[in-house]
Amino acid sequence: MNRTNRRKKKKWPWIVGIPTVLILGAVVYGLFIYMDFTKTVKEIHEPIDREVSDKREVPIAFKKQDPFSVLILGVDEREGDSGRSDTMIVLTVNPETNSTKMVSIPRDTYTEMVGRGFKDKLNHAYAFGGIEMAMDSVENLLDIPIDYVVQVNMDSFKDIVDAVGGVTINNTLNFREGNYSFPKGNIHLNGDEALAFVRMRYEDPRGDFGRQDRQKQVIQAVLREGASVNSLLNYKSIFGAISNNIRTNMTFDEMVDVQKNYRNATGNIEQLYIEKGSGQKMNGIWYYMMNSDELRGIHDELKEHLEL
């Protein structure tokens, strides 16, 4: 055997070894992510004292791919009180149709405070009775079961935006909020800017409806950025921001089942709109009064999507 062949043979272990090391590195990295993810989910899981909705005959089973609903509460926590749920978004997820429906509920909606026996602004339900009363009151308003809840601390939501490297959105309205200016077009927002962007109400000709659209834009942008490769490389910061600012009654095993069985459905979101109601003052306080026909239409569409 000549010297050239000997040299070629010596290179093979290195050629084989490089992909092996890369694969092992990816496996170890994936294991670290999984361990941190498991820890994060345990930290954000918060059981709630609430029975299964009487609007369901049997509890949902993710392994059977039952359609389910989620209430997202964006809570402004204030010193000295329990805060208000200034963002209320309901999602219904159906794996059979591979679709998710999303509806934002105006925070000033005049409706029953379930458990209190009177009507008030919907966002006050959280202040009166916490997550449980908020879920019950939204459930009563929309006439569908609310299966799960995700509570987001809006004041610290900026940490999550920063953790994914900021978000890019298409802004349709030129406005200022606080110290920030938001020109029309595609703009990139850091955490503080994103928080100001979603909180503005009074300069928007559409009022709370315009704010709801901006909230949904930022939430979808966060989800999109969170799934990117760059975010995976920065997963510790993302998990840290999530564990500090999010609480949910969904368990780790349930999240795994959703990821496994509902992935296609959660990637296809259809937005429903509540916008035909009217404002009304009572005792000097402004309320949003739902249009009964529009509300009935949303009832029917969400029930059909949940196969109820």
LINDAFEN-V171053 format. One record per residue. RES is the residue in three letters. SS is DSSP state (h for helix, s for strand, l for the rest). Layout:
res=RES ss=SS
res=RES ss=SS
This chain:
res=MET ss=l
res=ASN ss=l
res=ARG ss=h
res=THR ss=h
res=ASN ss=h
res=ARG ss=h
res=ARG ss=h
res=LYS ss=h
res=LYS ss=h
res=LYS ss=h
res=LYS ss=h
res=TRP ss=h
res=PRO ss=h
res=TRP ss=h
res=ILE ss=h
res=VAL ss=h
res=GLY ss=h
res=ILE ss=h
res=PRO ss=h
res=THR ss=h
res=VAL ss=h
res=LEU ss=h
res=ILE ss=h
res=LEU ss=h
res=GLY ss=h
res=ALA ss=h
res=VAL ss=h
res=VAL ss=h
res=TYR ss=h
res=GLY ss=h
res=LEU ss=h
res=PHE ss=h
res=ILE ss=h
res=TYR ss=h
res=MET ss=h
res=ASP ss=h
res=PHE ss=h
res=THR ss=h
res=LYS ss=h
res=THR ss=h
res=VAL ss=h
res=LYS ss=h
res=GLU ss=h
res=ILE ss=h
res=HIS ss=s
res=GLU ss=l
res=PRO ss=l
res=ILE ss=l
res=ASP ss=l
res=ARG ss=l
res=GLU ss=l
res=VAL ss=l
res=SER ss=l
res=ASP ss=l
res=LYS ss=l
res=ARG ss=l
res=GLU ss=l
res=VAL ss=l
res=PRO ss=l
res=ILE ss=l
res=ALA ss=l
res=PHE ss=h
res=LYS ss=h
res=LYS ss=h
res=GLN ss=l
res=ASP ss=l
res=PRO ss=l
res=PHE ss=s
res=SER ss=s
res=VAL ss=s
res=LEU ss=s
res=ILE ss=s
res=LEU ss=s
res=GLY ss=s
res=VAL ss=s
res=ASP ss=s
res=GLU ss=l
res=ARG ss=l
res=GLU ss=l
res=GLY ss=l
res=ASP ss=l
res=SER ss=l
res=GLY ss=l
res=ARG ss=s
res=SER ss=s
res=ASP ss=s
res=THR ss=s
res=MET ss=s
res=ILE ss=s
res=VAL ss=s
res=LEU ss=s
res=THR ss=s
res=VAL ss=s
res=ASN ss=s
res=PRO ss=l
res=GLU ss=l
res=THR ss=l
res=ASN ss=l
res=SER ss=s
res=THR ss=s
res=LYS ss=s
res=MET ss=s
res=VAL ss=s
res=SER ss=s
res=ILE ss=l
res=PRO ss=l
res=ARG ss=l
res=ASP ss=l
res=THR ss=s
res=TYR ss=s
res=THR ss=s
res=GLU ss=s
res=MET ss=s
res=VAL ss=l
res=GLY ss=l
res=ARG ss=l
res=GLY ss=l
res=PHE ss=s
res=LYS ss=s
res=ASP ss=s
res=LYS ss=s
res=LEU ss=l
res=ASN ss=l
res=HIS ss=h
res=ALA ss=h
res=TYR ss=h
res=ALA ss=h
res=PHE ss=h
res=GLY ss=h
res=GLY ss=h
res=ILE ss=h
res=GLU ss=h
res=MET ss=h
res=ALA ss=h
res=MET ss=h
res=ASP ss=h
res=SER ss=h
res=VAL ss=h
res=GLU ss=h
res=ASN ss=h
res=LEU ss=h
res=LEU ss=h
res=ASP ss=l
res=ILE ss=l
res=PRO ss=l
res=ILE ss=l
res=ASP ss=l
res=TYR ss=s
res=VAL ss=s
res=VAL ss=s
res=GLN ss=s
res=VAL ss=s
res=ASN ss=s
res=MET ss=h
res=ASP ss=h
res=SER ss=h
res=PHE ss=h
res=LYS ss=h
res=ASP ss=h
res=ILE ss=h
res=VAL ss=h
res=ASP ss=h
res=ALA ss=h
res=VAL ss=l
res=GLY ss=l
res=GLY ss=l
res=VAL ss=s
res=THR ss=s
res=ILE ss=s
res=ASN ss=s
res=ASN ss=s
res=THR ss=l
res=LEU ss=l
res=ASN ss=l
res=PHE ss=s
res=ARG ss=s
res=GLU ss=s
res=GLY ss=l
res=ASN ss=l
res=TYR ss=s
res=SER ss=s
res=PHE ss=s
res=PRO ss=l
res=LYS ss=l
res=GLY ss=s
res=ASN ss=s
res=ILE ss=s
res=HIS ss=s
res=LEU ss=s
res=ASN ss=l
res=GLY ss=h
res=ASP ss=h
res=GLU ss=h
res=ALA ss=h
res=LEU ss=h
res=ALA ss=h
res=PHE ss=h
res=VAL ss=h
res=ARG ss=h
res=MET ss=l
res=ARG ss=l
res=TYR ss=l
res=GLU ss=l
res=ASP ss=l
res=PRO ss=l
res=ARG ss=l
res=GLY ss=l
res=ASP ss=h
res=PHE ss=h
res=GLY ss=h
res=ARG ss=h
res=GLN ss=h
res=ASP ss=h
res=ARG ss=h
res=GLN ss=h
res=LYS ss=h
res=GLN ss=h
res=VAL ss=h
res=ILE ss=h
res=GLN ss=h
res=ALA ss=h
res=VAL ss=h
res=LEU ss=h
res=ARG ss=h
res=GLU ss=h
res=GLY ss=h
res=ALA ss=l
res=SER ss=l
res=VAL ss=h
res=ASN ss=h
res=SER ss=h
res=LEU ss=h
res=LEU ss=h
res=ASN ss=l
res=TYR ss=h
res=LYS ss=h
res=SER ss=h
res=ILE ss=h
res=PHE ss=h
res=GLY ss=h
res=ALA ss=h
res=ILE ss=h
res=SER ss=h
res=ASN ss=h
res=ASN ss=h
res=ILE ss=s
res=ARG ss=s
res=THR ss=s
res=ASN ss=l
res=MET ss=l
res=THR ss=l
res=PHE ss=h
res=ASP ss=h
res=GLU ss=h
res=MET ss=h
res=VAL ss=h
res=ASP ss=h
res=VAL ss=h
res=GLN ss=h
res=LYS ss=h
res=ASN ss=h
res=TYR ss=l
res=ARG ss=h
res=ASN ss=h
res=ALA ss=h
res=THR ss=h
res=GLY ss=l
res=ASN ss=l
res=ILE ss=s
res=GLU ss=s
res=GLN ss=s
res=LEU ss=s
res=TYR ss=l
res=ILE ss=l
res=GLU ss=l
res=LYS ss=l
res=GLY ss=l
res=SER ss=s
res=GLY ss=s
res=GLN ss=s
res=LYS ss=s
res=MET ss=s
res=ASN ss=l
res=GLY ss=l
res=ILE ss=s
res=TRP ss=s
res=TYR ss=s
res=TYR ss=s
res=MET ss=s
res=MET ss=l
res=ASN ss=l
res=SER ss=h
res=ASP ss=h
res=GLU ss=h
res=LEU ss=h
res=ARG ss=h
res=GLY ss=h
res=ILE ss=h
res=HIS ss=h
res=ASP ss=h
res=GLU ss=h
res=LEU ss=h
res=LYS ss=h
res=GLU ss=h
res=HIS ss=h
res=LEU ss=l
res=GLU ss=l
res=LEU ss=l
